[in-house]
């Protein structure tokens, strides 16, 4: 059993009302918020706090590839930051400019320490044991992102067919949010659009990884073929597979079509236990074509 952080207790204490469990990612999956968050909030704060102004063009390329247009879409912000900096450091155009890209050794140590959740509170707890100027910068970066998101991201509704799907499933399946976003932002967005009422638990980064969310909520309570994860990133697929659960993909750039397919077809197959097998395999094969591993400047 995964270690239980106190924040995750609502998942552990979830008592089934129905035989089925559906876990739904938030950013980019239920809500069309990935583009605005990464283009207007994450990337400007990354350039600002990590001194990337001399190579801002290339920093933006790297950040948007990792967070939006690659197989790493949707991963936690901490490993994403390291990946962006590493991609930037090896790019010839950046090297020719003689800019020193931060190697963030203290951030890497924080990521590797499994005692601490990869959240702002987790970083603060880690800093209490390992004070370091680099981590001061990291805290300013991550709190700056959250402040910009709170200021910038509002009025973005869920994709068409999300509300209809939740309403249909409400008296047939237990539903939880499974997200790497801070809980406060998840709750704010779902309540703003009056769809929080459908969810039993809204889990964010303070509660662990997405795989841990599913494990805590489902283990010993639901049969694996009665658990479905809906997501728009390979991390969501991995969270499902880690728990022997089923997966419905929301294809980046085709989110509305994906949700329409779920509402008209996928959810009915899931409830009828006709989802596993050829149907799921076909959807995942299509989904993986949207997830390149090599950035466009290397192709």
N, C-alpha and C positions, 0 to 999 in steps of 0.2 A: 504493500500500500504506500502511496506517495505520502511524504510528510505534509501534515495539515497546518498551513498558516492560519492564525486565528481569523483573519479576514475571510477565509474560505469556508468557514463553518456553515453558512447557509447552504452550500452545496452538499456537504457531508450530511446535513440534517434533513435534506429534501425527502419527503415521504410521497411515494407515487400515488397519484389519483387515477392514472390510466396505465395501460400496458405499454404504451409507446412514449419514447423520449425524443425530442427534437432539439438540437443545439444549433443556434444560429449566430454566425459572426455578424458584427455590426458595420464597421467602416468598409465601404466598398462593396459590401454584400447586401445588407438590408438598406443602407443609406448611400447615396451618391456623394460621399464626403471625402473619399481618398484623394481626389484631384485637388480640391481646395486645401485640404490639410497639408498635403506634401508640397504643393507649389507655393502656397501663401504663408504657411506656418512652420513646418519642419525645415525646409530647405533654407529660407532666409535666416533662421536661427542658427543653423549649422554653419553657414557662411560667417555670420556675425561672431559667434562665440569661439569658433575654432580657427579664426584668423585666415579664412580662405578668400578674402576679398581680391587678392591678386590673381586668383584663378577661378573667379566666381562662375564663369561660363562652364568650365569643366566640372566644377563642384556640383553645379545644378544637373549636368548630364548624369553624373555618377549617382547622385541622390535619387533622381527620378527613375533611373534604370533599376536600382536596387529595390526601391519602395513601391514602384508602380508597374514596371514593365518587364519583370524578370521572374524566375522561379522562386525568388526570395520575397516577392510581394507579400506584404502583410506581416512580416516577422517583427518581433519585438524591437523597439527603437535602439536598444543598446548594441546587440550584434549588428544591426543595420548600420549604425554609425561607424563601427569598426570596418565593415565591408566597404562603405563609401570612401573612407579615408585610404584604405588599402588600394582600391581601384584607382583613386586619384593619384596616389604616390607613384604608381607604376606607369601612368600615362605619359608618353614621350613629350607631349606639348607642355605638360606641367614640369617635367624634369628640365626642359630647355629654359624655362623661366627661372630656374634656381630657387623655387619656393620650397621651404621646408614644411612638409605636411605632418601634422602631429601623429606620433605613433601610439599615443594613449596607452602606455603600459599599465597604468593604474586602473583605467577603465576595463582593460582586458582581465585584470585580476579580479575586479568586482564581478564581471560576467562569469568567471570560472568558479566563483565561490558559491556553492549550491545552498549555503545556509541563508542567503539573502534573496528575496524575490527581486526580479529585475523591474523595479518600480522606483518612483521618487522616494517613497518611504524606505524601501530597501536600500537605496543609495545612502540616505541619511543614517540609517543604522550601521551600514558598512563604514561610513566616514567617521563615526564615533570611535571605531576601533582602528581605522587606518586614515588619519587626517593627511591630506596632501593637496597642494595648490591645484594640481590637475583635476582632482575631484571637485574642488570648488568651481572650476570652470564647467565641469560636467553637470553640476547641480544648477548652475545658472542657465546652461543650455536647456536642460529638460524642463525646468520650471518656466523658462521663457517660452518654450513650445506650448506648454499647457495654457499659459496666459494668452498667447496669441490665438490659440484655438478657441478659448472661451470668448475672446473679443470678436473673432472673425467668423466662426462657423455657427451659424444659426439660420433658421428658416429653410434648411435643406431637408425636404421630405423624404420618406422612404420611397424606394423604387415602386412603380406601378406593380400591382399584384402581390406586394408584400402584405399589406393590410388584409386583403382578401384571403390570402393563405393563412394568416394567423387567425383570422376570424373563423375560418372553416375548421382549423385544427383545435380550436380552443377547448371544445368539449370532447376531444378524441385523443389528445396527447399532452403530456407535460412538456412545456417549452422553457428553455433557458437561453440567455445570451451567453455566447462563448467568445470572448474578445481579448485582444492584447492591449486595448485602450484603457486608460485609467477609469476606474469605476464611476467616478464623479461625472466624467464626460459621457459615458454610456447612459447613465441614468438621465442626465439632462436631455440628451437627444431623444431617447425613447419616450420620456414624459412630455417633451415639447410637442410631439406629434400624436400623443394619446394612444400609444401602442405598448407602453410599459405594462398596462393592465393585463396583457395576454401572457406575461412571462412569470414563471415561478421564482426564478433567480436571475439576476443580471450580473454576470461574472466578468471582471476585468483583470488587468495585469496584477493587481494586488493579491489576487486569489490564486496565482500560479499561472502555469502555461495552459494553453487551450486543451492539451491532452490531459492535464491534471484536472481541469474543470469537468471534463467528461467522466474521468475515472471516479472522481469524488461523488458526482451526482448519480452515476449509473451502476457502479460495481455492486453486484449482488442484488440489484433491484429490477433490472430490465434485461431481457434476453438480448444478445448482440444484434440479432436481425430485427429487433424492435427499437434500435437506436439509430437515428439519422443525424448527421452533421451537415449543415448547409454552409458553404464558404466559397470564397473567391480567390483563394491562395493555396499553394501546395502545403503550407503549414496546417491548413484546415484539413486537407486530405490526410496528412500524417497524423493529426490528432484523432481522426476517425479510425485509421488503420491501427494505431497504437492501442485502441480499445475494441478492436474487432467490430467496429460499427460501420454502418453504411454511409455513403457520401453523395451529396447532390451538389454539383458545381454550378456556381454563378460565374459565367465567362466574362472576363474583363472586356469592356467595350460593347458587350451584348447582354447587359444585366437585365434589361426589361424583357427581352426575349427569353432569357433563362427563367425569370420568375413567372412569366406566363406559362412556360412549359411545366414548371413545378406545380402551379395552381391547377392547370387543366389536366395534367398527366402524372407527374412524379409523385405528388402526395397521395394520389389514389392508389398507385402501385405500391407505395410504402405501406399504407394501411391495410391493403389486401395481401401483403407479404408476397408481392410479385416483383419487387424492386431488385433484389440481388440477382447476380448473374449477368446475362447478355445486356440487359438494359443499362445497368450501372457501368459495366465495362465500356460500353459505347460512349456514354456521357463523359467518363473520365479520360478516354483517349482523345476526344475532341478538346476537352479542357486543357490537357497537357500541351497542346500545340500553341497555346497562348502564353507559355512559360519558358522563354529562352534562357539559356545559361550564359551565353556569350554576349557581352554588350555590343551595340551596333558599331562602335568605333574600332572594334577588333575583328569585325567580320570582313 
